[in-house]
Amino acid sequence: MGGQVGWDAQCQWQVHDLPGQTRQALLNVVAVLAEAGARPEHIVRMTWYLRDKKAYVAAGREIGEVYREVIGRHYPAMTAVQVVDFIEDAALVEIEVTAVVPA
């Protein structure tokens, strides 16, 4: 699946903080998985692209809570990378996943 940013299904920004955008991006991931007949436990890899690693570290507790709320206690292989910028100026995070959908 392509990366998901923290805007809603209408491509509108409802939140402008990192935990809020992370929550929305994860909800977007779950929605795309559902369209393919998959669930969060089918995720085998996640790559998180972040505008600001210090903001990510500072919001770690909140981001962890958001992650568990949306994805649950499934922890696939994950990578986090700080990037210079995103195509979408308001984006603070983009999350890309690979999932293996059962037959």
Secondary structure, DSSP 4 states (H G I P E B T S, - for coil): ---EES--TTS-----SHHHHHHHHHHHHHHHHHHTT--GGGEEEEEEEES-HHHHHHTHHHHHHHHHHHT-S---EEEEEE-S--SSTT-SEEEEEEE----
